[in-house]
Amino acid sequence: MLASLRREASYGYRIVKAVSECVEISESTLYPILKRLEAGGMLTTYSREHCGRLRKYYQITGKGKARIQSFLDEWAEIRRVCEYIIKEDAP
C-alpha cells in the first residue's frame, strides 16, 4: 500500500487497482490496512470534492517512506542469505 502512494496521494479504488497488479486485494480488505497505517503515522488523509462528493485521499508520510526503506533493507539481507545458501549448495 505504501509503495503505491510514494509517487502521489490516491484514493481507495485507485489504490486497489494499482496494488492488484502484484497482490489480489479487495476494497473491504484495503480500508482496515489503510486505517492501521494511518494510526501508525505512515499515512495522512484529506478529502477533496469529486463529482459532487467528497473523496478521501491517502498520502504517505516520512515515517511511511522510512518503513518502505526498512523493508527494502530487510529484503536485501534475506537475498544475501539466499544467495549464500544457493552458492553453498552448488556443486
Backbone torsions as a table, in degrees:
resi	resn	phi	psi	omega
1	MET	NA	-46.0	-178.1
2	LEU	-61.4	-43.3	-178.4
3	ALA	-61.4	-34.6	-179.7
4	SER	-69.3	-17.1	-178.9
5	LEU	-101.7	0.0	-179.0
6	ARG	-61.6	-40.1	-175.6
7	ARG	-77.3	-40.7	-178.2
8	GLU	-162.7	157.8	175.5
9	ALA	-64.3	153.9	-177.9
10	SER	-152.8	174.0	179.6
11	TYR	-116.1	167.2	-171.1
12	GLY	-49.5	-55.2	-176.1
13	TYR	-59.9	-42.2	-178.9
14	ARG	-69.0	-33.3	176.4
15	ILE	-65.5	-45.4	178.3
16	VAL	-57.5	-45.6	-178.7
17	LYS	-62.2	-43.1	-179.1
18	ALA	-67.7	-45.4	-175.7
19	VAL	-72.4	-29.3	-176.2
20	SER	-64.9	-10.6	175.3
21	GLU	-64.8	-27.2	-178.8
22	CYS	-124.7	-19.1	-179.0
23	VAL	-140.7	130.7	177.1
24	GLU	-76.8	124.3	-178.5
25	ILE	-149.3	145.1	177.5
26	SER	-104.7	164.2	177.5
27	GLU	-62.9	-33.8	-179.8
28	SER	-67.6	-24.1	175.2
29	THR	-85.5	-35.9	-176.4
30	LEU	-61.7	-48.2	-171.1
31	TYR	-63.0	-40.2	174.2
32	PRO	-62.3	-35.8	177.5
33	ILE	-65.3	-45.6	179.6
34	LEU	-62.0	-40.2	178.1
35	LYS	-62.9	-41.1	179.2
36	ARG	-66.0	-40.7	177.4
37	LEU	-65.6	-38.5	177.4
38	GLU	-65.8	-44.0	178.8
39	ALA	-62.4	-30.4	178.6
40	GLY	-83.0	1.4	177.8
41	GLY	79.4	13.5	-178.5
42	MET	-92.3	-13.2	177.8
43	LEU	-136.4	153.6	167.1
44	THR	-124.6	163.4	179.8
45	THR	-128.2	156.3	170.8
46	TYR	-153.3	160.5	-179.5
47	SER	-113.7	147.2	178.4
48	ARG	-141.7	142.3	-179.8
49	GLU	-75.2	136.7	177.6
50	HIS	-143.1	117.6	179.9
51	CYS	54.3	41.9	176.5
52	GLY	81.5	1.1	179.7
53	ARG	-124.4	153.8	175.6
54	LEU	-82.9	134.3	178.1
55	ARG	-116.7	133.1	-179.1
56	LYS	-88.7	125.4	178.7
57	TYR	-108.1	147.5	178.8
58	TYR	-114.7	135.3	-178.1
59	GLN	-131.2	133.6	-178.8
60	ILE	-72.3	146.9	177.1
61	THR	-104.9	175.9	174.9
62	GLY	-59.0	-38.2	178.3
63	LYS	-65.0	-36.8	177.2
64	GLY	-66.6	-41.3	176.8
65	LYS	-64.2	-38.1	177.8
66	ALA	-65.3	-35.4	178.4
67	ARG	-66.0	-39.0	175.8
68	ILE	-60.8	-46.3	-179.5
69	GLN	-62.7	-39.5	177.3
70	SER	-61.4	-43.9	177.1
71	PHE	-60.1	-44.5	-180.0
72	LEU	-63.9	-37.5	176.9
73	ASP	-65.0	-43.7	177.7
74	GLU	-62.1	-42.3	-179.8
75	TRP	-63.5	-40.6	178.9
76	ALA	-61.0	-39.6	178.3
77	GLU	-66.1	-43.4	178.1
78	ILE	-61.7	-41.4	179.5
79	ARG	-62.7	-40.7	177.9
80	ARG	-62.1	-41.7	178.4
81	VAL	-63.4	-44.8	179.1
82	CYS	-61.5	-43.1	178.5
83	GLU	-62.5	-38.6	177.2
84	TYR	-63.4	-44.9	179.9
85	ILE	-62.3	-45.1	-179.9
86	ILE	-62.5	-42.8	179.9
87	LYS	-63.3	-41.2	-179.8
88	GLU	-69.5	-28.0	179.2
89	ASP	-82.6	-14.0	-178.2
90	ALA	-69.1	144.1	-178.3
91	PRO	-66.8	NA	NA
